[in-house]
Amino acid sequence: FLKFLKKEGEKIRIKITSLGLTESRITSDETIQQLFVECRLNSFLAEETPLSLPKPLGGQRIHYNYSTVINVDKEDNHAEREYLKSILLKPDLPADSLKFTVVSDPPEDEQDLECEDIGFAYVSLKEIFQKQRDIIEQDIDVFDSQDASTVIGKLTVTVEALHALRSVHEECKND
C-alpha cells in the first residue's frame, strides 16, 4: 500500500471533460469557430487537448475527454516538485493554480488568423490540499480573457493532485 501511495504521490492527473458556453461575445463572434483547451502548471508545463472542436451553441457542450498526467517525482521532475513545495510553504504565492485556457483555433481556410485566448479557468492546488479533496468532474467557471469579471462558460475538469501534494508535504516536514 505504501508503495502505491508513493507512486500516486508522484503524479497529478488532469482530465478535461467538456466545455459549455453561456451567451457572450464569444458565442456571437463568427470568427470563433473551433476551440481547444490548454492546461498550464506555472511556467514550465503546458498540455493541450489534441483536438479543437466546433464551438458549442447555446446550452450544448463539446466533449474533449482528454486526460494527461503531470509527473512530479523527485528523480526526473525536480522543478515541478519544488514548485509544489513552494505552493505549500509560501501562502502568498500567487501562482498556486493550474490554469486552463480556452483557445480559439482559426478555421482551416483562414490560417493567417492567430490562435486567440478567449477564456481562463483556474483550479487552486493549494485549495485541494487545504480541503484535502481532489476535484472530480467539477464545473469550473471560464472567465472572459478581455474581462475577468465575466463568466463565459463552464469547463468540466478533474484534477487529482491530493496524493502528490500530501507526498510533497511529508517531504517538507522531513527536510
Solvent accessible surface area in square Angstrom, and as a share of the most:
residue,aa,sasa,rsa
1,F,183,0.76
2,L,140,0.70
3,K,168,0.71
4,F,102,0.42
5,L,65,0.32
6,K,123,0.52
7,K,119,0.51
8,E,25,0.11
9,G,0,0.00
10,E,35,0.16
11,K,42,0.18
12,I,0,0.00
13,R,87,0.32
14,I,3,0.01
15,K,63,0.27
16,I,0,0.00
17,T,17,0.10
18,S,3,0.02
19,L,0,0.00
20,G,10,0.10
21,L,10,0.05
22,T,67,0.39
23,E,139,0.62
24,S,26,0.17
25,R,78,0.28
26,I,0,0.00
27,T,24,0.14
28,S,83,0.54
29,D,45,0.23
30,E,141,0.63
31,T,83,0.48
32,I,3,0.01
33,Q,82,0.36
34,Q,51,0.23
35,L,0,0.00
36,F,23,0.10
37,V,0,0.00
38,E,32,0.14
39,C,2,0.01
40,R,82,0.30
41,L,0,0.00
42,N,54,0.28
43,S,87,0.56
44,F,78,0.33
45,L,37,0.19
46,A,47,0.37
47,E,52,0.23
48,E,89,0.40
49,T,5,0.03
50,P,110,0.69
51,L,118,0.59
52,S,27,0.17
53,L,33,0.17
54,P,83,0.52
55,K,28,0.12
56,P,3,0.02
57,L,114,0.57
58,G,52,0.50
59,G,82,0.78
60,Q,103,0.46
61,R,86,0.31
62,I,20,0.10
63,H,109,0.49
64,Y,26,0.10
65,N,91,0.47
66,Y,38,0.15
67,S,73,0.47
68,T,18,0.11
69,V,57,0.33
70,I,3,0.01
71,N,70,0.36
72,V,0,0.00
73,D,17,0.09
74,K,97,0.41
75,E,128,0.58
76,D,118,0.61
77,N,31,0.16
78,H,107,0.48
79,A,59,0.45
80,E,20,0.09
81,R,8,0.03
82,E,73,0.33
83,Y,15,0.06
84,L,0,0.00
85,K,24,0.10
86,S,19,0.12
87,I,0,0.00
88,L,33,0.16
89,L,108,0.54
90,K,105,0.45
91,P,112,0.71
92,D,120,0.62
93,L,45,0.23
94,P,123,0.77
95,A,47,0.36
96,D,21,0.11
97,S,23,0.15
98,L,0,0.00
99,K,64,0.27
100,F,0,0.00
101,T,6,0.04
102,V,0,0.00
103,V,10,0.06
104,S,8,0.05
105,D,38,0.20
106,P,16,0.10
107,P,19,0.12
108,E,153,0.69
109,D,125,0.65
110,E,73,0.33
111,Q,120,0.53
112,D,128,0.67
113,L,74,0.37
114,E,149,0.67
115,C,73,0.44
116,E,74,0.33
117,D,68,0.35
118,I,0,0.00
119,G,0,0.00
120,F,42,0.18
121,A,0,0.00
122,Y,105,0.40
123,V,3,0.02
124,S,29,0.18
125,L,0,0.00
126,K,27,0.12
127,E,81,0.36
128,I,4,0.02
129,F,33,0.14
130,Q,126,0.56
131,K,111,0.47
132,Q,79,0.35
133,R,151,0.55
134,D,35,0.18
135,I,26,0.13
136,I,103,0.52
137,E,83,0.37
138,Q,85,0.38
139,D,70,0.36
140,I,18,0.09
141,D,47,0.24
142,V,0,0.00
143,F,63,0.26
144,D,9,0.05
145,S,38,0.24
146,Q,127,0.56
147,D,64,0.33
148,A,84,0.65
149,S,100,0.64
150,T,51,0.30
151,V,57,0.33
152,I,0,0.00
153,G,0,0.00
154,K,81,0.34
155,L,0,0.00
156,T,15,0.09
157,V,0,0.00
158,T,9,0.05
159,V,0,0.00
160,E,65,0.29
161,A,1,0.00
162,L,14,0.07
163,H,61,0.27
164,A,0,0.00
165,L,0,0.00
166,R,103,0.37
167,S,30,0.20
168,V,0,0.00
169,H,60,0.27
170,E,87,0.39
171,E,24,0.11
172,C,22,0.13
173,K,129,0.55
174,N,120,0.62
175,D,129,0.67
